[in-house]
Amino acid sequence: MVSQTVVAGNWKMNLGPVEAAKFARELKLPRGSTSEVILFPPALSLAALKEGLGPDSGVALGVQNVHWEEAGAFTGEISVPMAMQAGATFVLVGHSERRHVFGEADDAVSQKVEAVLSGGLTPVLCVGETLEERKRDQVAEVILRQLEAVLGPQDIRSKLVAGSRLFVAYEPVWAIGTGETATPADASRAHGILRDRLRERLGDDVGEAVPILYGGSVKPDNAGELLAAPEVNGVLVGGASLDPASFAEIVVQSS
Ligand code: PGA
């Protein structure tokens, strides 16, 4: 069983350190919320957001991408230990913009998940089909291939079975930043497919504890019905997470 509903915000390449500090000042989360709240600012803004939120905000932080090596000659990249030092506990891996804009393939995603788990952080693996793949009826095939790239390697499975956490986010590419949202039934169907494979690969207890989030044009006015759908354990919010009031409203809907 997934114990807590998750509300995660992915800022993408938005909000620098100055704006992140302002966001932190303006964010008013509902008191006593039982949801797990996570923000993924640009790596450069993480320290300012962390400082602005203070130690008791109840908000966990993550980075949007990492390299799988710990250090070295990889200009422009950041590593898992660096993210950890800066205060991140989560890492988005395989977001569709990484896959489709930057050409990140399944094997890189797999190496990154392995590095994140080895470094003691929690990966949020993003999977999802394009519109063409959906029209060709390939939803299950695509999302299972993307999931399998991570569940296939024995090293990763062993870490998960031994207690490392993994989150999965189902984000249909055609619903990201487009205003098009999957219906709650679409989301439940895809999440059910992922859940079955997680249980098959990791065993019932571990497989059932992996939170599966839905992402793609989640807003305050559709978050409630998506969160109520079977197998939807949380949401990964892009555009609507940039505004502290709308992000807080989604957290309210989740509680
Ligand atoms: P969106 O982005 O909410 O702006 O559609 C979601 C995401 O890409 O994580």
Boltz pocket constraint, residues with backbone or C-beta under 6 A from the ligand:
constraints:
  - pocket:
      binder: B
      contacts: [[A, 10], [A, 171], [A, 175], [A, 176], [A, 177], [A, 178], [A, 179], [A, 215], [A, 216], [A, 217], [A, 218], [A, 236], [A, 237], [A, 238], [A, 239], [A, 240]]
      max_distance: 6.0
